[in-house]
């Protein structure tokens, strides 16, 4: 209805106009909107002069330049967008009803979302199947002769008798103890010192996916939140007397290009702010890795690099400021000289008293050192210590990128060292990490799944549908319903959740956008076998609905047995007399902490109707305590309210009016 009203309003305005300028976004969706407007307003039929203009930033100069260079609507881009929408609707609109019938109401499938869920499910199964293996490392803390204990440096055992010790090379404490015994009374001598320079290069300017990844890692923003804030910065922010100014270029892009004018401005800013030593001789150009990247587009950058974040901070919200500063720093850094690091590797050989040192006949000394050879039951062990120093900070001056500096004392080859202590440490191999938003977006992009505009809505959808949830570390894990739906799709619609097939479809959409293919044959090639398989599966696949699980609970309303049922939000208690009795309860997850409000009840994990987790009192509705963050069981030392752990793992006061954030 809103769209219809907009079109009606536009038609009225048309009567007073001689020319129509279509200035929708410069991407496939924007091009399709421009075409739909042309059709809905009957611009060709009414013989209205129509121009299509595009710009990457909402600034006066950019818009004036666009007005000077109008073009026609690109029908290849329109066709690609039409094909994408049809493809998405074929998958979503036809498989979703299948899931409703075979599993549960309210479920959905999607061309990109179902692949994302599959990645999360398969990673979880890897974790569940993982069997940790024990391994040990041995570190020696060594110092120059005559120096203090606190001047000791650490070296790790890397070789035994010249053979590298692999990560799992020392499998038990017994093996570690045997090595320690052999090292008893050993002499430690510097065998080799190697020094070299290394360059740490800046990252390219932001694309949509890399902005979402970095904002998640450094700012804790979700992909959806990042795009909402970026949209605000793109559309314009009121900067006092300057009025509303678009602060960044278009934020849905997979290009790493920067406009020539922007490069000139950036290079001038680097010289003025940091000095000529930070500026490379020539501009740095980055090759876009994304298969379907549109090179005519630009990377995400400030519209005016001279608008420094601190100078406009008072005009921005806290989140706008943080994201703008991230983009501003990355843009400057991408055109700066690399950081220069000095890397030093020191090999120290430990000669056990059980291994007499001698020079066999015909052997040659190495660097003037007598070779350490095996003798008796002894072995020769090599330890290595690595040092890192920043010689020139380069782009690190503006864009922090963790470089841990490690200082080593001044050493010489052949120098004897004293052992301060030797430390064996037990470890266990760890399963692969669950996906964070940043990792999931990176994996989707690397596999050619989705496009810049799809990452944020895809992640929102799989969470809202309760196929996945996030733990306290903001990592995805699949729900029971997520496992079920994924397994059905993998078994019965393997193409839909196949990474290679989905990536191939993206490539074909790119070829349509480039005018290399027509969209109708591509759709026909996909739809015919898909529909045939869908019809077949409706007949073959039995209902997957889980039978209710019995419990020993009794319904407080009708005295019928309580059972456990499954919905798309997970398991819940329900009366077995449904639909005559509609009593339901959340399955309570007890945290073991007393309610900070009434003290009588316990804090339990609950869910909203949309599946979002919160914490409430077990005595609800008698006690209405509720918190989005998990209480710690401690009281705030400042106001006496309850302390909670936020999503970043930080403790803070649960009272919004209290400023205790520690």
C-alpha positions, 0 to 999 in steps of 0.5 A: 500500500505504501509503495502504491501511494508513493507511485501515485504521488510521483504520478502527480508530480510528473504532471508538473515536470518536463524531465525525470531523473532516476537516481537509485543506487548503483547496483543490481537492485537499484537498477531494477528499481529504476526500471520498475519506476520507468514502467510504473510511471509509464515514462516511455509511453508518456514520452517524458525525457528520462535520465539515469544517473549514478553516484558513489557518494551523496555530496554536491560534487558527486551529484553535479558530476552525475548530472553531467553524465546521465546514461540509459538503464542497464537492462543486463543489471535489471535482468540479473536482479530479476533472475536473482529474485525469481531464483530466491523465490523458487527456492524459498516459496516452494521448499518452505511449504514442504518444510511446513508440511513435513517438519513444522509450521513457520520454517523456511529455506533460502538459497543463501541462508540454507548454505549458511546453516549447513556450514554451521551444522557441519562445523558443530558436528566436527566439534561433537566428533572431535577427540582431543589429543594430549601433547606437551611442549618444553620451554627453557628460560635462559640468560646470559652469564652473570645476569639477573634471573628477570633478564632470562628469555624463553626458548622452545624445544624444536628439534631432537637430534636434528629432527623437527619435533612436530606439534604432537611429537611429545605425547605424554608427561612420561615422554616429557619427563624423559627429555627433562631427565636427559637435559639434566646438567646440559650445557646451553650454547648459542648455535645460530643467529639469523636476523632479517627484515620483514614487511607488514603491508596494509590491508585493502580499503573496505568492501562490504564484507571486510567492513562487516568482519572488522566491525565485528572483531574490533567494535562488536557490531553485528552485520545488520548493525554495521549496515544500518550505521553505514547507511546513516553515514552514507545518506548524510549526517547534520554537521552544524552550519555545514548542513547534512553531509554524506560522510562515506561512499556507497556501502554495498560494494565488493570493489577495492578500487579508489577514485583518482580524486580520492587517492590524491586527497588521501596521499596529501593527508598522509604527508600533512599528518604523518610526514613524507616518509609514510607516503609510498612513491606511487598510489597503491592499487588493490586487485579485487578478489571477489569473482563477481566484483563490479570494478566500476564501483568504489571501495568504502571510504570517507567522502572527504578524508579531511573530515577527521573523526575527532573533529566531527565527533560531537555531531555523531552518535557513539556508534556512528563515530566508531564506525566512521573512525574505523573506515577513515583509518583503514582508508588512510592506512591502505595508501601508507608505507608498510611497517618494517619489522626486524625478526631474529631467530636464535637456535640454542643447542643443549648438550647433555653430559651423557652426550660427549662433545667431540669432532669426528674425523673428517667433520667440519666445524659450523661457524667455528663451533664444534659439532654436538654429536650423539654419544652413549644414550644422550641426545642433542636438543635444539631450542629456538627463541624468536625476537620481533622489533618494529623498526618503522611503524608505517601504516601501523601509525594509524591503523592498529594491527597487533604486532607483539614486540619481543626483545632478546638480549645481545647474543653471539654465536658460540656463547654459553648460556645459563639455564634459569628454569625449564618448563614442561607444559601440557596441552590438548588439541582443540576442535575447530572454532564455531563461526563468529559473524565475521568468520561466517561472512568471510567463509561465504565470500571465499566460497562465492556464496551471496553478494555484499547486500545479502550477508547481513539479512542472511545472518539475521534470518537464520537467527530469527528463524531459530536455526542457530543461536549465539553463545556468550562468545557470540559464536553460532551453534545450531538448534535442534530444529536447525539440525533437522531442517539442514539434514532434510535439505542435504538428503533431499535437496542436495543442490540447494545446500551445495556450496559449489552449486550455489557459487555456480549460480552466483557466477551465472547471475554475474554473467547475466549482469555482464550481458553474457547470458540471457536470464530465461534459459538460466532459470529454465535450466534450474527450475525443470529438474528442481520442480521434478525433484520437489514433486517426487519428495512430496510423495516420498518423504514422511513427516519428520515431526517429533513425537511428544516426549513424556514427562512426570509433570502434571498440567496445573490447569486440567491435570493431564500429563505434561509432554515436551513438544518441539517448535521452530524455537526449540523444545517446550512443555505443553499439555498433552490434552491440546487443543482442548487445553493450551497450557505451555511452559518454557523449559527452564534452564537454571543458572544456580543463582538466586533472583536478585529482586525477590531472593526466593526464586532462582534466575532461569534462562527463558525465551521471548516469543521470537526465541531471543534469550533473556533471564528471569525469575522462576517465580514469575508472574509473582516476581517480574525480574527480567534481564537481557544479560546474565546476572553474576550473583554479585552486588554492585559495589556502587549502587547495591543493584545486581551485576551482569555479564554483557555480550562482550564478557564484561561485568557491569551493573544491571541498573541502567542508571548506575555508571559502574561498567567495571 
